[in-house]
């Protein structure tokens, strides 16, 4: 990661919740397609730069631990933080990057040309004019150190290295991005991702094992924050895997998971799917939705026209599909977070749906009190808030104008917005460690949030969405009851519930 910068100012808060984040590693995702989706989203047309994608992929594939290895590691350390040994050491990072460069050198002529163009300056001088080169391990190491120090490529290297680490280690890195964040954020709800089947790479870590790892991470002693994940559900995988819905139920009911993550831009809607698999997708989604209604389980849904293979599939993430669901019995009261708030960085109407997704989301939030009592949306991965160029500042101001305008006509939506980082995907941005502080200060200031609205945005709205806040009669929702039972059974810090109650006095 880029070097940490100390926060200049610490403002008071009753506590914050990062409701949209990720701590999976390279074993848990289809690496090549994942890298392409993330990289090409930032650099459209970037397929012309395939060697850099090859490089990122090779780094990520360099020894990321399996779920079984992490279960053993956590168990042997007796779930005590200071007994766990991190993998993200300087020496290991240099070794991994050096190994990736060596693989690039022998992989293809195209990749070899890329490595030669990115030699460390002394090596460029040494090999200038020579056609046939024989490189030593020290040459790869020297080049690795050089590239790791560059601002652009170095940031992508840091991004790739994150996915070679233990999942508990990625969680700890997220929680320590800045002093302000470490002070404020007391609850992280990282989402497991299940996108391998629709991308044709189903050999990722089994969801039940990922849930088991995250359950153990939830029980680590020695942290000043709580972790309770969203378990992933993919209806494509569920068609051929009868255990898919059982994995979700076990994670939520017995393993401390706080909700379910779904990823519609892979090509499915909550209901109303068409095509050869339409009926089967609907059948699997009904199983999930009815479980979530019955047990009052929150759903985090990717709601942005991003990270899709084909535009028509990406359009499945549109908020209109969720609006249709929420207006259908018995789904009106389902707990739902429309992740990314429709993707507010897309200023124009979506070419697939002919609508501005963020406008639709804000309109839905604006009438949520009367129509959709448990509907929320998070604004996560808003990297423009921390970018430094004048062009990015212009985009940031345009984004704020867009949101302000939508909120002016839908003022009730202000109490339905949630904070999320989208870490570790956020790590592809320089100065990602400044994100929380920027959102807490600049973002809330741009939108003219009152003190109460800031508290709600940073945490109060999240604990209501998650079903952790007490009801008006003092009773506790099912999710609160489950979480209290899980934390009590495992001897975990119960003061988290005092912080939750302080956010909703």
MOSULLIN-V406730 format. One record per run of one state. SS is the DSSP state (@ for helix, = for strand, . for the rest). FROM is the first residue (numbers start at 0). TO is the last residue. If there is no record, write none. Layout:
SS_FROM_TO / SS_FROM_TO
//
This chain:
._0_14 / =_15_20 / ._21_24 / @_25_27 / ._28_29 / @_30_41 / ._42_44 / @_45_59 / ._60_65 / @_66_75 / ._76_78 / =_79_79 / @_80_82 / ._83_88 / @_89_106 / ._107_107 / @_108_116 / ._117_119 / @_120_126 / ._127_135 / @_136_147 / ._148_150 / @_151_161 / ._162_165 / @_166_174 / ._175_177 / @_178_183 / =_184_190 / ._191_205 / @_206_217 / ._218_219 / =_220_220 / ._221_224 / =_225_226 / ._227_228 / =_229_231 / ._232_233 / @_234_239 / ._240_242 / @_243_253 / ._254_257 / =_258_261 / ._262_262 / @_263_265 / ._266_276 / @_277_294 / ._295_296 / =_297_301 / ._302_309 / @_310_316 / ._317_317 / @_318_325 / ._326_334 / =_335_338 / @_339_341 / ._342_355 / @_356_365 / ._366_366 / @_367_370 / ._371_373 / =_374_378 / ._379_381 / @_382_384 / ._385_388 / @_389_408 / ._409_409 / @_410_415 / =_416_418 / ._419_423 / @_424_427 / ._428_430 / @_431_445 / ._446_449 / @_450_464 / ._465_476 / @_477_488 / ._489_494 / @_495_502 / ._503_504
//
